[in-house]
Amino acid sequence: MLPLRDINPTRTTPVVNYLIILANVAAFIWTSTLPPYYETGYGLVPTRIVSDPSGELFTIFTSMFMHANLLHIAGNMWFLWIFGDNVEDALGHFRYLAFYLIAGIAAAVTQVSFNLTSTLPMVGASGAIAGVTAGYLVLFPRAPVLILNPLVMFLPLLFFLITPTLVVPAWVVAGEFFVVNLFSGVQSLHVVQGQAPPMGGVAFFAHVGGFVAGLILVKPMSGGRPRNTRRDWDGWRPPVRAGRMD
């Protein structure tokens, strides 16, 4: 399910979210100039961090700002752009930064816990962004989200026969994200030793761990902050422009 934007106004400028996106893009451009084996040195490798936690601790953070290719970073930054501003608005700038980093740490710990013997480096901001998506789910479960119609994605010839976009509540997008990653993660546990990991080695349990951390942390970390007015999804109809849209 591909979200195109949410219809959910914010009160503040999401400065931290912009800076995180900028840092990821800058890191991607920089690492694109490095030899291919840079991922081994700065990515999170489960066997290495298990054998030398203090020496490899830095890779939890460096791996969060590295991406394998253009599609990888584009997908991650797109989700962060859509959902991050409202979560930052609800938590405040500094709490949001802490929330993002803690979700990323939880994602790394979860992935390592399920892949203790893996020698593959894990890179990407997906785990932290999964936490942001979960935070959005808790705070704005019925916020309208414009998505690309799944039928168009799988049957493009229907583009001229059906509406290309739909408006759904945020819980549908976030829930589908979690269910797909949980199912894929469980399925990956049954991969026979020596075979290639499914879907190119996607760190499904990092997504699950970050998501669960976001579910747990967002309410306590938003305590004491005034709640923003919000629009709720009101049915299957074209989106109405109101307030700031992502």
Helices and strands as residue ranges (DSSP letters): E 3-6, H 15-31, H 38-42, H 46-51, H 53-56, H 58-62, G 63-65, H 70-91, H 93-114, H 126-139, E 144-148, H 150-154, G 156-158, E 165-169, H 170-188, G 198-200, H 204-221
